[in-house]
């Protein structure tokens, strides 16, 4: 994804028109599980 003129690595865009509330919740659960395993900065 490129918003600021620089590529944002690891950024995922979920198209709201193609993602209902249930699917969005699954995305959030998956993202939280991944982020929860990362070391603290």
C-alpha positions, 0 to 999 in steps of 0.5 A, spaced: 500 500 500 502 506 498 499 512 501 504 517 503 509 516 497 512 510 500 510 503 500 508 501 507 510 494 508 506 489 512 500 493 511 493 490 509 487 493 506 480 490 507 475 493 502 469 494 506 465 493 500 467 486 499 467 484 507 461 483 511 461 484 519 463 477 520 469 477 515 471 483 518 471 480 525 475 474 523 480 479 520 481 482 526 481 476 530 487 473 526 491 480 526 490 480 534 493 473 534 499 475 530 500 482 533 500 478 540 506 474 538 510 479 536 516 482 541 514 488 545 518 494 542 
